[in-house]
Amino acid sequence: MLGVLVNTGTVILGALLGLLLKKGLPQRMANALTTAVGLAVLYIGIDGALEGQNTLVLVLSLAIGALIGTLLDLDRRVHALGDKIEQLAAKGNGDGKVAEGFVSASLLFCVGAMTVVGSLQSGLSGNHEMLFTKSILDFISSIVLASALGAGVLLSSVSVLVLQGSIALLAQFIAPYLGEYAVAEMTCAGSVLIIALALNLLKITNIKIMNFLPAVFLPILLCMFM
């Protein structure tokens, strides 16, 4: 769990530094930074989407995942939680910025091969090298994201802790189901959602990203049969 805890800590530290930076930014600079983040996220998504090897797995994952997420109304629930947190912090203005920052950062920090493989290595053999490397990347990303999207990025540290911690603790049980092929397809599906996230940040679309979240995990099941 050491690698997971370090990764969680770097996200928290980076987000706090980003929030301090955000306070000194005029609105014009903040808007420009948000656009810059959107473009960078778009690149990250496209790069990760190329990891996929089976288009049918991606199509089925997105379609079934969208149905599940919509039935559960995940997007509304997450944004409602974000609004409540804003109100409790006495900073909310109803614009959903906390939820946007939380969703954006959680996807970036929790989707990808480094998350899955690094957590497995940490849990199975105590090798934290990959998660330490990821921690450095997430530290830099969290500074930029928090300065553009606000306090929701800080909350994404909970996602990092829960997801990566669960994989590390259950590594010996789930490792047989997370082969190279399944991880590649999970990365592909998650990266397509990151592309959608980037389009939202660039104000091109208004996709309810959280309703597609189950698509990230469906390749584990689909790869057993395909």
Secondary structure, DSSP 8 states (H G I E B T S, - for coil): -HHHHHHHHHHHHHHHHHHHHHHT--HHHHHHHHHHHHHHHHHHHHHHHTT-S-HHHHHHHHHHHHHHHHHHTHHHHHHHHHHHHHHHTT---SS-HHHHHHHHHHHHHHSSHHHHHHHHHHHHH---HHHHHHHHHHHHHHHHHHHHH-THHHHHHHHHHHHHHHHHHTHHHHGGG--HHHHHHHHHHHHHHHHHHHHHHTTS----GGGGGGGGTHHHHHTTT-
